Amino acid sequence: MKFAAEDAIYLAERKALSQELGPRELWSVVDHWPLYCGVGNLARFIAISDLLRSVGHIPGHIAEFGSWKGANLMFMTKLLRIFDPHGSKTVHSFDSFEGLTQFSAADSDATAQRGRYAGNLAELEALIALYRLQDDITIHKGYIEKTLPELLDKDTGLSFSFVYCDTDLYESTRVILESLHPRLSAGGVFVFDEWNHQTYPGETVAAREFLEAHPQQYTMEHVAHARQPSLVLRKR
Ligand SMILES: C[S@@+](CC[C@H](N)C(=O)[O-])C[C@H]1O[C@@H](n2cnc3c(N)ncnc32)[C@H](O)[C@@H]1O
């Protein structure tokens, strides 16, 4: 895999350096985050910011499928506070907080990752409260295969401009794409974290099947300079 050797060296070196430097107070690290953040992570957040801003004029809320600890979720919500402080858009987060559990045949060897990325909802809620973001974020706890169709049945007026697919797995991604296709505004985007990912093929299979079922309705965009997110489908 591209970058694998480079990553292994970097991870070993930063582990050794953190042992040498000793423990740090959490907020002193947070407040000086560019000192500690790697270029790959920085590129990821710049890419997400660019994509979110590219749909600033498109009507519809933001959704993230698979929020884990909430880093991406909080980043996008804080961006809205900066770029659209008086706007009506909010962020919907969908997660079971159980980690990877709902596998299909299309996920292939990803079953070996069962239970990975289990989250902590109470901790996430405490951080949302710290930054007074309760009115900007709605968390839908449970399996997406159930929570998303239920929400769409209940709230028939709900539409989206930005949908981030990051469950890593086939069936949830399939449900997201098919359920939200009619609810995504023209010009809105489906963003994928694991397109062409070797460990998690399910997201790619679901995206490919979706494109075959809806030809001509989306344009595919490569995400320049970031490893992840890795694909954007923009609705015509
Ligand atoms: C890779 S993590 C998400 C990372 C996150 N977006 C971030 O920025 O750090 C995948 C998440 O998807 C969630 N997940 C996977 N399959 C799911 C399903 N069928 N329903 C609900 N949540 C699911 C897991 O609980 C996990 O939190």
The ligand as a Gaussian input file, in Angstrom:
#p B3LYP/6-31G(d) Opt

LIG

0 1
 C      -14.096000       4.870000      10.719000
 S      -15.187000       5.246000      12.006000
 C      -15.688000       6.902000      11.633000
 C      -14.575000       7.932000      11.797000
 C      -15.045000       9.345000      11.948000
 N      -15.792000       9.816000      10.799000
 C      -13.912000      10.311000      12.249000
 O      -13.822000      11.344000      11.624000
 O      -13.098000      10.074000      13.121000
 C      -16.621000       4.286000      11.546000
 C      -17.834000       4.524000      12.433000
 O      -18.968000       3.971000      11.776000
 C      -19.851000       3.428000      12.744000
 N      -20.684000       2.432000      12.061000
 C      -20.263000       1.437000      11.223000
 N      -21.315000       0.738000      10.739000
 C      -22.429000       1.316000      11.266000
 C      -23.828000       1.051000      11.121000
 N      -24.282000       0.079000      10.348000
 N      -24.694000       1.844000      11.812000
 C      -24.225000       2.839000      12.604000
 N      -22.923000       3.143000      12.760000
 C      -22.032000       2.385000      12.110000
 C      -18.935000       2.869000      13.817000
 O      -19.565000       2.778000      15.075000
 C      -17.768000       3.897000      13.810000
 O      -17.976000       4.896000      14.779000

